[in-house]
């Protein structure tokens, strides 16, 4: 993206780069889907125009032929079928930036239901998250046998620092072993051996920490649109 | 260093021309139609067969289906009639749903009957 903008020439006073794709609403009254980024962000050398994935042209459902990639930012910015780039010298007032995908400007985008007078801003950077991939709620584990608990995690807008696991509902935490690092914006596998010693219900939890020190919260955030859910994931298992 | 600069500018030019080149190729293949030698890709889009449940007001729901599935409505939290009015007005005002203003309340009552709470109290 930087190469394209530099080649076109960005003049002093540029504020935003706005991106439009070939997709449209079914009826003409529906606002055309466009997203914008600060011009410095668009020119940061990381935001890119993708024309291939894994050495192949992009699949149609992934935005063939060109798609905006905004590492570390929510997918609403990853405009598919990218066809048009505008440089604006004023804030972007189009519906999809000014009115849709807004979050409360608070830590974790968290407010209390019904809270009024909160400043709203466009959704932006992703926080760290982690997930179980081989354990389901209600799974049965044998006492005294070692199970390898596995999952994936990412750091969000920066790299992943560590992934912490708890087998006692969050009282004690231990660090998991991380798989290969494919780059700071990539998913990364984690795994940890687990041997439960008492029968009955156990709650397993997983928590990611990123290199900026951001940690998944123990309690879910709340906002009207349900954006930015990043609570520590829990899974309840039975042992016997 | 000269080579590096040359390589860098060559890369930049390659990148810059890849964009319009790809767009041109896409346009050319679509304009050329079925006679051109082109590779074809078939994509099966996910379908949604869930209908709106029958009930008084269900005849208004084709307006909803212009843009989204019935499933999308049924997967929302249960809303009061007043909250459904808010959702319907968002669809009308922000997205241009062609539902006349005098049908909003009837649709809100129907949506409450299929996915709502406090439906009789008026919200």
Interface residues (C-beta under 8 A of the other chain):
Chain A: X3 X4 X6 X7 X25 X26 X27 X28 X29 X30 X31 X49 X51 X59 X60 X61 X65 X66 X83 X95 X99 X100
Chain B: X11 X12 X15 X16 X18 X19 X22 X23 X26 X41 X43 X66 X67 X94 X95 X96 X98
